[in-house]
Amino acid sequence: MNKEKTIFEKITTGIGILLSGFLAFFGLSEFYKIGILKQTEFYPFGGEGPVPYYYRTAELYSYVNLTYGIVFGTLIGIAIWNWKRNKISGFITFGLTIILIIIQVFHGLAE
């Protein structure tokens, strides 16, 4: 059964794709800049001040960003696949994006 997407579902799916794409790009670019290029001069590594725990070392920070980049990259892949195949609701991909953003925020607050 081929169901037609509503305009609201297309918009939410598009927003989910854009958010996931931005966050995947940000995570992977931070991994590349810190983990591979070793450009760490503007980062407060060492756990000084009000920063998340993964700022203790550059390596930990780069791995956390790599993980989030892969997770959001996978989600954008699922969302694009869903856009073409229309197998699951666009609200689900948008909801997963929002849930992952909330997880990332609370992960940054954890000590």
Secondary structure, DSSP 4 states (H G I P E B T S, - for coil): --PPPPHHHHHHHHHHHHHHHHHHHHHHHHIIIIIIS---TTS-TTS-SS--GGGS-HHHHHHHHHHHHHHHHHHHHHHHHHHHH--S-HHHHHHHHHHHHHHHHHHHH--
